[in-house]
Amino acid sequence: MKIKMLKIARALSLSALTIASIAITPVAFAQEATSIGTFNHWTAWKNKDANGIICYVSSQPQTSMPTNVNRDPIHFMVIHRKGLGTKNEVQTIVGYPLDKTASPSVSIDGKSYTMLGEGAAAWLASSGDENAFVDGMKRGSEMVVKGKSQRGTNTTDTYSLSGVTAAMAEIDKACK
């Protein structure tokens, strides 16, 4: 429970505009932020909130299954919050309300991590996994997010990791 509350607290540490934009559509958040570069499938962004500079990378899946399900925009992000001194916060927006009884998961080239979901967003279940997870993203080639909607639909979103290393390097520079 403590870990879940930590993840929710992290999400709420975004500005009200940012959290509303992410919860409704990550694209709106991206429009408020400034792009600092696109690298293959990943874009680096910079923004500001009441706590200071926020930098993040984001991508949309190359494939989403099933294809016949209507979903809001889907994104995967890694966030640095310079003002709070945090790095490598891993978050996904799945485009639908998650089933509260099922844990979403994310895997990189087959290595799986459990996530905690809240609404349409999910974070790594253990913040202690974040740095190793981001290192895995940089070394990996494919990332897969699996979730279950409140209606019982199982989804699988597959992301290319091509460009994530360069995008992460940009936010490392922008938020150091």
C-alpha positions in Angstrom: 0.0 0.0 0.0 2.9 2.4 0.8 4.4 1.9 -2.6 1.0 2.6 -4.3 0.6 5.8 -2.3 4.1 6.9 -3.3 3.2 6.4 -6.9 0.0 8.3 -6.6 1.9 11.1 -4.7 4.4 11.2 -7.6 1.7 11.6 -10.1 0.1 14.4 -8.1 3.3 16.3 -7.9 2.8 17.4 -11.4 1.1 20.7 -11.8 -2.6 20.7 -12.0 -2.5 21.5 -15.7 0.0 18.8 -16.4 -1.8 16.1 -14.5 -5.1 17.0 -16.1 -3.5 16.9 -19.5 -1.9 13.6 -18.9 -5.0 12.0 -17.4 -7.1 13.2 -20.3 -4.6 13.0 -23.2 -0.8 13.0 -23.0 -0.7 14.8 -26.3 -2.1 17.9 -24.6 0.7 17.8 -22.1 3.2 17.5 -25.0 1.7 20.6 -26.6 2.3 22.6 -23.5 5.9 21.3 -23.3 8.8 22.1 -25.7 10.2 19.4 -27.8 14.0 19.2 -27.4 14.4 16.5 -30.1 12.9 13.4 -31.7 15.0 10.3 -32.0 13.4 7.5 -34.1 10.4 6.5 -32.0 11.1 8.7 -28.9 10.7 12.4 -28.3 12.4 14.4 -25.5 10.4 17.2 -23.9 11.0 20.0 -21.4 8.4 21.8 -19.3 8.0 23.6 -16.0 5.6 23.3 -13.1 5.4 24.8 -9.6 8.4 22.7 -8.5 10.6 23.6 -11.4 11.8 22.0 -14.6 10.3 18.7 -15.8 12.0 16.8 -18.6 10.6 13.5 -20.1 10.8 11.2 -23.0 7.7 9.8 -24.6 6.6 7.3 -27.3 3.5 5.8 -28.6 3.2 2.0 -29.3 4.0 0.7 -32.8 1.3 -1.9 -32.3 -1.7 -2.1 -30.0 -3.9 -5.2 -29.6 -6.7 -5.9 -29.9 -7.2 -3.5 -32.8 -11.0 -3.3 -32.5 -10.9 -1.5 -29.1 -11.6 2.2 -28.9 -8.9 3.8 -26.6 -7.7 7.3 -25.8 -4.1 8.1 -26.8 -1.5 5.7 -25.5 2.0 6.8 -24.3 5.0 5.6 -22.4 7.1 8.1 -20.5 10.3 8.4 -18.4 10.2 11.6 -16.3 12.9 13.7 -14.6 11.8 16.3 -12.1 14.7 18.7 -11.5 12.9 20.7 -8.9 12.1 17.6 -6.8 15.5 15.9 -7.5 13.9 12.8 -9.0 15.0 10.9 -12.2 13.7 8.0 -14.2 10.1 7.9 -13.1 8.5 5.4 -15.3 4.8 5.9 -16.3 2.4 4.7 -19.0 -0.9 6.0 -20.1 -3.0 3.1 -21.4 -5.9 4.9 -22.9 -8.7 3.3 -20.8 -9.5 2.9 -17.1 -7.6 -0.1 -15.7 -9.2 -3.0 -13.9 -8.4 -2.3 -10.2 -8.0 -6.0 -9.4 -5.5 -6.8 -12.2 -1.8 -5.6 -12.2 -0.6 -4.2 -15.5 3.0 -5.3 -16.5 5.8 -4.1 -18.7 8.6 -6.2 -20.2 11.8 -5.3 -22.0 13.0 -8.0 -24.3 11.2 -10.6 -22.1 12.2 -9.3 -18.6 8.9 -8.4 -16.9 8.1 -5.8 -14.2 4.9 -5.5 -12.3 3.1 -2.1 -12.4 0.5 -0.4 -10.2 -2.4 1.2 -12.0 -4.6 4.1 -11.1 -7.2 5.3 -13.5 -5.7 5.1 -17.0 -2.1 5.4 -15.8 0.4 2.9 -14.4 3.9 3.1 -12.7 6.5 0.5 -11.8 5.4 -1.2 -8.6 8.8 -0.7 -7.1 10.6 2.6 -7.5 13.8 0.7 -6.7 13.5 -0.9 -10.2 13.4 2.4 -12.1 17.1 2.9 -12.8 17.6 -0.7 -13.8 14.4 -0.5 -15.9 15.7 2.6 -17.8 19.1 1.0 -18.3 17.2 -2.0 -19.8 15.3 0.3 -22.1 18.6 1.7 -23.4 20.0 -1.7 -24.1 16.7 -3.3 -25.3 15.0 -3.3 -28.6 11.3 -3.9 -27.7 9.0 -3.1 -24.7 5.6 -4.6 -24.2 2.9 -3.2 -21.8 0.0 -5.5 -20.9 -3.1 -4.3 -19.1 -6.7 -5.2 -18.4 -9.5 -2.7 -18.7 -12.4 -2.3 -16.3 -14.6 -4.0 -18.9 -12.3 -7.0 -18.9 -10.5 -6.4 -22.2 -6.8 -7.5 -22.1 -4.5 -5.2 -24.1 -0.9 -5.4 -25.4 1.0 -2.4 -26.5 4.4 -2.9 -28.2 6.9 -0.1 -28.3 10.2 0.1 -30.3 13.1 1.2 -28.1 14.9 2.7 -31.1 15.9 6.2 -30.1 15.3 6.0 -26.4 19.0 6.2 -25.5 19.5 9.5 -27.5 16.2 10.9 -26.1 17.2 10.1 -22.5 20.6 11.7 -23.1 18.8 14.9 -24.1 16.7 15.0 -21.0 19.7 14.2 -18.8 21.4 17.3 -20.2 18.2 19.5 -20.0 17.4 18.5 -16.4 20.9 18.2 -14.8 
